Amino acid sequence: MKENNSYNKRLKPVAYKLRSSMTKAEACLWKYGLKSKKLGVIFRRQRPVGRYIVDFVCLELKIIIEVDGESHNHPEIYDNDIIRQKYLENLGFMVIRFTDEEVLKSINGVMIILEDIVRDRL
């Protein structure tokens, strides 16, 4: 039986909607790095994992990438991010976070970091 990596099909309609309304930073990371499989593995965008929808996930290597905007600096959202991250890590995923600014101003630097992480997890 194939492992489903905690796929939650009840969140599928929400994930589909989020795919069509990605932030500028998410769209940039998708278009210039993850969609093209430059890292040698497949990433999916806005994918339900457990009770959350993650920005990007590589199921093969159990890597989740989150792109955080300004709102993630607010204490209550930051606290929720910590809870979410611990939950996802307990499912066996590695969670990597970048800010919108990091993605938009240094996509090449972000991709170098991701290349190193992917290489280490292969």
Buried (B, 14 or more C-beta within 10 A) or exposed (E): EEEEBBBBEEBEEEBEEBBEEBBEBBBBBBEBBBBEEBBEBEBBBBBBBBEBBBBBBBBEBBBBBBBBBEEBEEEEEEEEBEEBBEBBEEEEBBBBBBBBEBBBEEBEEBBEEBBEBBEEEE
